[in-house]
Amino acid sequence: MRPLVLFVASEIYPFSKTGGLGDVLGALPLTLHRLGVNVAVVTPLYGRLKTADIPLHLMYSDCHVGYPWSPTTCDVYLADFHGMPVYFIHREEFFDRRFYYNTYKGDYFDNCERFIFFCRATMELACLLAHPPAVIHVHDWQSGLIPAYLHFWRQTGEWWKQTKSVTTIHNLAFQGRFSSRLFEGCGLPPESWGMNGVEFWGDLNMLKAGIAYSDMVTTVSPSYAEEILSPAFGCGLEGILSSRRDHLTGILNGADYEVWNPSQDKYLPATYSADDIAGKYACKKALIEELCLSPELMDRPILGFIGRLRGQKGIDLLINILPELMRLNVGVVVLGEGKLEYEQHILGMMEDHLGRLAARVSYTEDLAHRIQAGSDIFLMPSRYEPCGLTQMYALRYGTPPVATAVGGLRDTITPWPHPQATGFTFPIPQPASFLDAVRQAVALWEDKDQWAALRDRAMRQDFSWTRSAMQYMDVYRTLGAAL
């Protein structure tokens, strides 16, 4: 039996997704599987789960969870996802909800209990497998307690003796921080409560548990792995991250070119490639019609923004410079949802710029593809960006990005005026700096020959998942997994 790498995460595309985490889990495990690694994934069974026409089969009913304060059980469903098993943890009162983590009013009040349950259920499910996993690879705070359970349980349980753990941080700002009273019910021993364990300024911190007790910690880009060791990006965890520096590495995420590829994109009115760009103009014309933009924008650049309408993504910076952008005679398209005040502000500005500004306060996968294809320039004014995937998509779709030089954006965009430039970056997330970079991009767009060369280089960039997957295989082997 080949050693098993068990991925654990709260999202996996196409079944569930709120952002990049879902995209990563929909691509990385499958790439490893195709490279010959024995991989399985564990994730919650949400009420709004999309089965993508893949049947789910009940595998275990009333599976014991070992939940500390009651004899709670779960059902476990199984799907065959392109030959890779995906296990779904089901408990109706925890996961059968309209949203995964929160509504517009805020986080669900019982998120701690929900994901303690998920972590414990995953550990119990692992005990029902034919052999112990060689590696349990967890992602973000929702599965962060698992390395802590593993650390203590392998000291006393023979089943776990050889199992190693990896925690991947997709966004350090989201830590799963909860009241200390909830620690008593999580099932960890008292010695885990302290500055070197799960305690964080008197609270329970689930991501810190993963950082403290994993055999290896990874981030989703090399630059972000460096940044989070500093107070500016460490979100209060720079101390424990620095203490684990020798067990911390950054591996750049990949792009799933089976899903995000303009030459075969099912959501586009016309396909195209670097060798035949004609379809991109058809996509721009269709986007103008779909969003009721001015037809005059066929002769001017359209700037696209796709992302959460929150401070991290710099939507406030975009709102700040929008009047100046309108003076540049460009179009702006915004797709996303998030903070209510930003949603209302951007929708209100549409009335002042009819035909030039189009905003959709939502997220739909098909429209995201059409914006990538129909825009000329892509905007990513993030204050921090652990990796970012949308800029990789924008590059492949021939929509050179204008982005802050942080995290994965710095690792994936070669900035103008470098001879091999693929986009534009600016050093600090401030309106003036952002506006200067956009002006630079618009000026280059007006030089058709130089723009065509930049766009061609962007489209030929390769951030496929195979490279990333092989680096993760090296991490597993370093931990002793004989893949």
C-alpha positions as CSV (number, residue, x, y, z in Angstrom):
1,M,0.0,0.0,0.0
2,R,1.4,3.4,-1.0
3,P,1.8,6.0,1.8
4,L,-1.2,8.2,2.0
5,V,-1.1,12.0,2.0
6,L,-4.4,13.2,3.6
7,F,-5.4,16.8,2.7
8,V,-7.8,18.5,5.2
9,A,-9.5,21.8,4.3
10,S,-12.8,23.6,4.6
11,E,-13.2,24.1,0.8
12,I,-12.4,22.2,-2.4
13,Y,-13.5,23.4,-5.9
14,P,-15.8,22.5,-7.6
15,F,-17.7,21.3,-4.5
16,S,-17.2,24.4,-2.4
17,K,-15.4,27.7,-2.8
18,T,-15.2,31.2,-1.4
19,G,-11.8,32.1,-2.8
20,G,-8.3,30.9,-3.5
21,L,-8.3,28.2,-0.8
22,G,-11.0,26.3,-2.8
23,D,-9.1,26.7,-6.0
24,V,-5.9,25.4,-4.5
25,L,-7.6,22.3,-3.0
26,G,-9.3,21.6,-6.3
27,A,-6.0,21.5,-8.1
28,L,-3.0,20.6,-5.9
29,P,-4.2,17.2,-4.5
30,L,-5.4,16.3,-8.0
31,T,-2.0,17.2,-9.5
32,L,-0.3,15.1,-6.9
33,H,-2.7,12.2,-7.6
34,R,-1.8,12.4,-11.3
35,L,1.9,12.4,-10.4
36,G,1.4,9.0,-8.7
37,V,1.0,10.1,-5.1
38,N,-1.7,8.4,-3.0
39,V,-3.9,11.3,-2.0
40,A,-7.3,11.8,-0.4
41,V,-9.1,15.0,0.8
42,V,-11.4,15.6,3.8
43,T,-13.8,18.5,3.8
44,P,-17.2,19.5,5.3
45,L,-20.5,18.6,3.5
46,Y,-22.1,22.0,3.3
47,G,-25.8,22.5,2.7
48,R,-25.1,24.5,-0.4
49,L,-22.4,22.1,-1.6
50,K,-22.1,21.8,-5.4
51,T,-21.7,18.2,-6.4
52,A,-20.6,19.1,-10.0
53,D,-22.5,16.1,-11.2
54,I,-20.2,13.8,-9.2
55,P,-22.3,11.4,-7.0
56,L,-21.8,11.2,-3.3
57,H,-22.0,7.8,-1.5
58,L,-22.7,7.3,2.2
59,M,-19.6,5.6,3.6
60,Y,-20.2,5.7,7.3
61,S,-23.3,6.5,9.3
62,D,-23.2,7.8,12.8
63,C,-19.5,7.7,12.9
64,H,-18.1,8.3,16.4
65,V,-16.4,11.7,16.7
66,G,-15.1,11.7,20.3
67,Y,-16.5,15.2,20.8
68,P,-15.5,15.9,24.4
69,W,-18.8,17.1,25.8
70,S,-21.3,14.8,24.1
71,P,-21.5,11.5,22.2
72,T,-21.8,13.4,18.9
73,T,-21.6,11.5,15.6
74,C,-21.2,12.4,12.0
75,D,-22.0,10.8,8.6
76,V,-19.2,10.5,6.1
77,Y,-19.8,10.6,2.4
78,L,-17.4,9.7,-0.4
79,A,-16.9,11.1,-3.9
80,D,-14.6,9.8,-6.7
81,F,-13.1,13.0,-8.0
82,H,-11.2,12.1,-11.1
83,G,-10.0,8.9,-9.4
84,M,-9.1,10.7,-6.1
85,P,-11.2,10.1,-3.0
86,V,-12.9,13.1,-1.4
87,Y,-14.5,12.5,2.0
88,F,-17.2,14.8,3.2
89,I,-18.0,15.2,7.0
90,H,-21.7,15.8,7.5
91,R,-23.5,17.1,10.6
92,E,-26.6,19.1,9.6
93,E,-26.6,21.6,12.4
94,F,-23.0,22.6,11.8
95,F,-22.7,22.7,8.0
96,D,-26.2,22.8,6.5
97,R,-26.2,26.6,6.2
98,R,-26.5,29.2,3.4
99,F,-22.9,30.4,3.8
100,Y,-19.7,28.6,4.9
101,Y,-18.4,30.9,7.6
102,N,-20.4,34.1,8.0
103,T,-23.2,36.3,6.7
104,Y,-22.9,40.0,6.0
105,K,-23.6,40.6,9.7
106,G,-20.4,38.7,10.7
107,D,-19.0,35.3,11.6
108,Y,-21.2,32.5,12.8
109,F,-21.3,32.5,16.6
110,D,-20.4,28.8,16.8
111,N,-17.5,28.7,14.2
112,C,-15.1,27.4,16.9
113,E,-17.4,24.5,17.8
114,R,-18.1,23.8,14.1
115,F,-14.4,23.4,13.2
116,I,-13.4,21.6,16.4
117,F,-16.0,19.1,15.3
118,F,-14.6,18.9,11.8
119,C,-11.0,18.4,13.1
120,R,-12.1,15.7,15.5
121,A,-14.2,14.0,12.9
122,T,-11.3,14.0,10.5
123,M,-9.0,12.3,13.1
124,E,-11.6,9.6,13.8
125,L,-12.1,9.1,10.1
126,A,-8.4,8.6,9.6
127,C,-8.5,5.8,12.2
128,L,-11.0,4.0,10.0
129,L,-8.7,3.9,7.0
130,A,-6.7,0.7,6.1
131,H,-3.4,2.3,7.1
132,P,-2.4,5.5,9.0
133,P,-1.7,8.5,6.8
134,A,2.0,9.1,6.1
135,V,1.2,12.9,6.1
136,I,-1.8,14.9,7.1
137,H,-1.7,18.2,5.2
138,V,-4.0,20.8,6.8
139,H,-4.9,24.2,5.4
140,D,-5.7,27.4,7.3
141,W,-7.3,27.7,10.8
142,Q,-10.4,25.6,10.1
143,S,-8.2,22.4,10.3
144,G,-5.4,23.9,12.4
145,L,-6.1,21.8,15.6
146,I,-5.3,18.6,13.8
147,P,-1.4,18.9,14.0
148,A,-1.9,19.6,17.7
149,Y,-4.0,16.5,18.2
150,L,-1.5,14.5,16.2
151,H,1.4,15.8,18.3
152,F,-0.1,14.6,21.5
153,W,-1.8,11.5,20.3
154,R,1.3,10.0,18.7
155,Q,3.0,10.1,22.0
156,T,0.6,7.5,23.4
157,G,-1.2,5.9,20.4
158,E,0.6,3.4,18.2
159,W,-1.6,4.2,15.2
160,W,-0.2,7.7,14.9
161,K,3.5,7.0,15.5
162,Q,4.8,7.5,12.0
163,T,2.3,10.2,10.8
164,K,3.7,13.6,10.1
165,S,1.9,16.9,9.6
166,V,2.1,20.0,7.4
167,T,0.2,23.2,7.9
168,T,-0.2,25.6,4.9
169,I,-1.0,29.2,5.7
170,H,-3.1,30.7,2.9
171,N,-3.9,33.9,4.8
172,L,-2.4,34.7,8.2
173,A,-4.9,37.3,8.9
174,F,-7.6,34.7,9.5
175,Q,-6.5,32.8,12.5
176,G,-9.6,31.2,14.2
177,R,-9.2,33.2,17.4
178,F,-11.8,32.4,20.1
179,S,-12.5,32.7,23.8
180,S,-10.4,30.7,26.1
181,R,-13.4,29.0,27.6
182,L,-13.7,27.0,24.3
183,F,-10.3,25.5,24.9
184,E,-11.7,23.3,27.6
185,G,-13.9,21.5,25.1
186,C,-11.5,21.0,22.3
187,G,-9.9,17.9,23.6
188,L,-6.3,19.1,23.9
189,P,-4.3,18.5,27.1
190,P,-3.6,21.4,29.5
191,E,0.1,21.5,28.5
192,S,-0.9,22.8,25.1
193,W,-2.2,26.0,26.6
194,G,0.7,28.5,26.6
195,M,2.7,30.9,24.5
196,N,4.4,28.0,22.6
197,G,1.1,26.3,22.1
198,V,-2.5,27.2,21.2
199,E,-2.8,30.2,23.6
200,F,-2.7,33.7,22.0
201,W,-3.1,36.7,24.4
202,G,-5.5,34.7,26.5
203,D,-7.5,33.3,23.6
204,L,-7.6,30.0,21.8
205,N,-5.9,30.4,18.4
206,M,-6.5,27.5,16.0
207,L,-4.1,28.6,13.3
208,K,-1.4,29.0,15.9
209,A,-2.0,25.4,16.9
210,G,-1.1,24.3,13.4
211,I,2.0,26.5,13.4
212,A,3.2,25.4,16.8
213,Y,2.7,21.6,16.4
214,S,3.2,20.9,12.7
215,D,6.3,19.1,11.5
216,M,6.5,21.6,8.6
217,V,4.7,24.9,7.9
218,T,4.4,26.3,4.4
219,T,3.0,29.4,2.9
220,V,1.7,29.9,-0.6
221,S,4.6,32.0,-1.9
222,P,8.3,32.5,-1.1
223,S,7.9,36.2,-0.5
224,Y,5.0,35.8,1.9
225,A,7.1,33.3,3.9
226,E,9.6,36.1,4.4
227,E,7.1,38.8,5.1
228,I,5.2,37.0,7.9
229,L,8.4,37.0,10.0
230,S,8.0,40.7,10.4
231,P,5.5,42.7,12.6
232,A,4.2,44.4,9.4
233,F,2.8,41.1,8.0
234,G,3.0,38.7,10.9
235,C,-0.5,39.6,12.4
236,G,0.9,39.0,15.9
237,L,2.3,35.6,15.1
238,E,5.7,36.7,13.9
239,G,7.2,35.5,17.2
240,I,6.2,31.8,16.9
241,L,6.8,31.9,13.2
242,S,10.3,33.1,13.7
243,S,10.9,30.4,16.3
244,R,9.9,27.9,13.6
245,R,11.9,29.5,10.8
246,D,13.8,26.3,10.2
247,H,10.5,24.5,9.6
248,L,9.0,27.2,7.4
249,T,9.1,27.4,3.6
250,G,7.2,29.2,0.9
251,I,5.9,27.3,-2.2
252,L,4.2,29.3,-4.9
253,N,0.7,28.3,-5.7
254,G,-0.1,27.2,-9.3
255,A,-2.9,28.1,-11.7
256,D,-5.3,25.4,-12.9
257,Y,-5.0,25.8,-16.6
258,E,-7.7,23.2,-17.2
259,V,-10.2,25.7,-15.7
260,W,-8.5,29.0,-16.4
261,N,-7.4,28.9,-20.0
262,P,-8.8,31.2,-22.7
263,S,-8.2,28.7,-25.4
264,Q,-10.8,26.3,-24.0
265,D,-12.9,28.3,-21.6
266,K,-16.5,27.2,-21.7
267,Y,-17.7,30.5,-20.2
268,L,-16.4,32.7,-23.0
269,P,-18.2,33.8,-26.1
270,A,-15.0,33.3,-28.1
271,T,-11.8,31.5,-27.3
272,Y,-8.3,32.7,-28.0
273,S,-4.6,32.2,-27.3
274,A,-1.3,34.0,-27.5
275,D,-1.0,32.8,-31.1
276,D,-4.4,33.9,-32.1
277,I,-5.7,36.9,-30.0
278,A,-8.8,37.8,-32.1
279,G,-11.2,36.1,-29.7
280,K,-10.2,38.5,-26.9
281,Y,-11.7,41.4,-28.8
282,A,-14.9,39.5,-29.2
283,C,-14.9,38.8,-25.4
284,K,-14.4,42.6,-24.8
285,K,-17.3,43.4,-27.1
286,A,-19.5,40.8,-25.3
287,L,-18.6,42.1,-21.9
288,I,-19.4,45.7,-22.9
289,E,-22.9,44.5,-24.0
290,E,-23.4,42.3,-20.9
291,L,-22.6,45.0,-18.4
292,C,-24.3,47.9,-20.4
293,L,-21.0,49.7,-20.8
294,S,-20.5,52.4,-23.5
295,P,-19.6,50.9,-26.9
296,E,-16.9,53.6,-27.1
297,L,-14.9,51.5,-24.7
298,M,-14.0,49.2,-27.6
299,D,-11.4,51.9,-28.3
300,R,-10.3,52.5,-24.7
301,P,-9.0,50.2,-22.0
302,I,-11.3,48.4,-19.6
303,L,-9.9,47.9,-16.1
304,G,-11.1,44.8,-14.3
305,F,-11.2,44.1,-10.5
306,I,-12.3,40.7,-9.1
307,G,-12.0,40.1,-5.3
308,R,-13.4,40.5,-1.9
309,L,-14.6,44.1,-1.2
310,R,-12.4,44.4,1.9
311,G,-9.4,46.4,2.9
312,Q,-6.9,43.6,2.2
313,K,-7.8,43.7,-1.5
314,G,-7.4,47.5,-1.6
315,I,-11.0,48.1,-2.9
316,D,-10.9,51.4,-0.9
317,L,-7.8,52.5,-2.9
318,L,-9.8,51.8,-6.1
319,I,-12.8,53.8,-4.8
320,N,-10.4,56.6,-3.9
321,I,-8.9,57.0,-7.4
322,L,-12.1,56.2,-9.4
323,P,-12.8,59.9,-10.2
324,E,-9.3,60.2,-11.6
325,L,-9.7,57.0,-13.6
326,M,-12.8,58.4,-15.2
327,R,-10.8,61.4,-16.4
328,L,-8.5,58.9,-18.2
329,N,-11.5,57.9,-20.3
330,V,-11.4,54.2,-19.3
331,G,-13.9,51.7,-18.2
332,V,-13.9,50.0,-14.8
333,V,-15.6,46.6,-14.0
334,V,-15.8,45.4,-10.4
335,L,-16.9,41.9,-9.3
336,G,-17.0,40.9,-5.6
337,E,-18.8,41.1,-2.3
338,G,-17.6,42.0,1.2
339,K,-17.9,45.0,3.5
340,L,-21.3,46.6,3.3
341,E,-20.0,50.2,3.1
342,Y,-17.7,49.3,0.1
343,E,-20.6,47.5,-1.6
344,Q,-22.9,50.5,-1.2
345,H,-20.1,53.0,-2.2
346,I,-19.2,51.3,-5.4
347,L,-22.8,50.8,-6.4
348,G,-23.6,54.4,-5.7
349,M,-20.7,55.6,-7.9
350,M,-22.2,53.7,-10.8
351,E,-25.0,56.3,-11.0
352,D,-22.4,59.0,-11.5
353,H,-20.5,57.1,-14.2
354,L,-23.1,55.3,-16.3
355,G,-21.6,53.4,-19.1
356,R,-18.1,53.7,-17.6
357,L,-18.3,51.9,-14.3
358,A,-20.1,48.5,-13.9
359,A,-20.2,46.8,-10.5
360,R,-21.7,43.4,-9.5
361,V,-21.9,42.8,-5.8
362,S,-21.7,39.1,-5.9
363,Y,-19.4,36.4,-7.2
364,T,-20.2,34.1,-10.0
365,E,-17.6,31.9,-11.6
366,D,-18.7,32.5,-15.2
367,L,-18.7,36.3,-14.9
368,A,-15.2,36.2,-13.4
369,H,-14.0,34.3,-16.5
370,R,-15.6,36.8,-18.8
371,I,-14.2,39.8,-16.9
372,Q,-10.7,38.3,-17.1
373,A,-11.1,37.8,-20.9
374,G,-12.9,41.0,-21.7
375,S,-10.8,43.5,-19.7
376,D,-7.6,45.0,-21.0
377,I,-5.9,45.6,-17.6
378,F,-6.4,43.8,-14.3
379,L,-6.3,45.7,-10.9
380,M,-4.9,44.1,-7.7
381,P,-4.1,46.9,-5.2
382,S,-3.8,44.5,-2.3
383,R,-2.3,45.6,1.0
384,Y,-0.9,42.1,1.4
385,E,-1.3,39.0,-0.8
386,P,-0.1,35.6,0.4
387,C,0.0,34.4,-3.2
388,G,-2.9,35.5,-5.3
389,L,-4.3,33.4,-8.1
390,T,-6.3,36.0,-10.1
391,Q,-3.1,37.7,-11.3
392,M,-2.0,34.4,-12.7
393,Y,-5.3,34.0,-14.4
394,A,-5.1,37.6,-15.7
395,L,-1.6,36.9,-17.2
396,R,-2.9,33.8,-19.1
397,Y,-5.9,35.8,-20.3
398,G,-3.8,38.6,-21.8
399,T,-4.9,41.1,-19.2
400,P,-1.7,42.5,-17.7
401,P,-2.1,43.2,-14.0
402,V,-1.4,46.4,-12.1
403,A,-0.6,45.2,-8.6
404,T,1.1,46.1,-5.3
405,A,4.6,44.6,-5.0
406,V,3.8,42.3,-2.1
407,G,3.7,38.6,-1.4
408,G,2.9,36.4,-4.4
409,L,2.2,39.4,-6.6
410,R,5.9,40.2,-6.4
411,D,6.8,36.5,-7.2
412,T,4.6,36.3,-10.3
413,I,4.7,39.7,-12.0
414,T,7.8,41.1,-13.8
415,P,7.2,44.9,-13.7
416,W,7.4,47.4,-16.5
417,P,9.9,48.7,-17.7
418,H,11.9,45.5,-17.3
419,P,12.7,44.1,-20.8
420,Q,10.7,40.9,-19.9
421,A,7.9,42.8,-18.2
422,T,4.5,41.1,-17.9
423,G,2.6,43.7,-15.9
424,F,3.0,46.7,-13.6
425,T,3.7,47.0,-9.8
426,F,3.8,49.8,-7.3
427,P,5.7,49.8,-4.0
428,I,3.2,50.9,-1.4
429,P,-0.6,50.5,-1.1
430,Q,-1.5,54.2,-1.3
431,P,-3.9,55.9,-3.8
432,A,-1.2,58.1,-5.4
433,S,1.1,55.2,-6.0
434,F,-1.7,53.1,-7.4
435,L,-2.9,55.8,-9.7
436,D,0.6,56.4,-11.1
437,A,0.9,52.7,-12.0
438,V,-2.5,52.7,-13.7
439,R,-1.6,55.8,-15.7
440,Q,1.6,54.0,-16.7
441,A,-0.4,51.0,-17.9
442,V,-2.9,53.1,-19.8
443,A,-0.1,55.0,-21.5
444,L,1.5,51.7,-22.6
445,W,-1.8,50.4,-23.8
446,E,-2.0,53.3,-26.2
447,D,1.2,52.1,-27.8
448,K,-0.2,49.2,-29.6
449,D,3.1,47.5,-30.5
450,Q,4.6,47.7,-27.0
451,W,1.3,46.6,-25.5
452,A,1.0,43.6,-27.8
453,A,4.5,42.5,-26.8
454,L,3.8,42.9,-23.1
455,R,0.5,41.0,-23.5
456,D,2.2,38.2,-25.4
457,R,4.8,37.7,-22.7
458,A,2.1,37.7,-20.0
459,M,0.1,35.0,-21.8
460,R,3.1,32.7,-22.2
461,Q,3.9,32.6,-18.5
462,D,3.6,29.2,-17.0
463,F,2.5,28.8,-13.4
464,S,1.1,25.3,-13.7
465,W,0.6,23.2,-10.6
466,T,3.1,20.5,-11.5
467,R,6.0,22.6,-10.4
468,S,4.3,23.4,-7.1
469,A,3.2,19.8,-6.5
470,M,6.8,18.5,-7.0
471,Q,8.0,20.9,-4.3
472,Y,5.4,19.6,-1.9
473,M,6.5,16.1,-2.7
474,D,10.0,17.2,-1.6
475,V,8.5,18.4,1.7
476,Y,6.8,15.1,2.3
477,R,9.9,13.2,1.5
478,T,11.9,15.4,3.9
479,L,9.4,14.3,6.6
480,G,10.1,10.7,5.8
481,A,7.2,9.8,3.5
482,A,8.3,7.2,0.9
483,L,6.0,8.4,-1.9
